[in-house]
Amino acid sequence: MAPPALPFVAAFYAGLAGLLCALLSLLVSRQRLRSRVSLGDGGDASLGRMARVFGNFAEYAALVLVLLALVEICGGARLLVHVLGIAFLIGRLAHAYGLTSTSDANPARSIGAGLTLLVVIGASVTLLVLVARKVLA
C-alpha cells in the first residue's frame, strides 16, 4: 500500500497565502493607527475598505486552501494545483488593489473577485470528478 499523498504544492500556496494575510493585517493596523480607531472602523471609509480587503481574503483563503489540498491528496495533477494556487493569489492581490484604491467598482476588483470564484468552482469540480472516479470505479 502506497503512503498517503502529502499536499506539498497546496502547502506552498498556504505559506504564500499566510504571508499575504500578514501583509493585509499590517495594512489594516497601519490604517487603524492613522485613523486612531482601535475597534470597528470609526466611520473612516479607508479603514472600512482595508478591513473588508482583509476580511474578504480571510473568507476565501481557508476554503480555497482546503480545496487545493484535497485536490492534491485525491490525485489531482500538481500542475493544476499550481495553476489554481497562482490564480487564487493573483485574484486576491487584484481584488485587494482594486478595493483599496477606490470604493467604486473597478476592473482590478472585478477581475480579482471573478478569478477567485473561478478557482473555487474549478477546484470544486475537479475534486468532485476525482472523488467520483474513485467511488464509482
Order of alpha helices (4+ residues) and beta strands (2+ residues): alpha-alpha-alpha-alpha
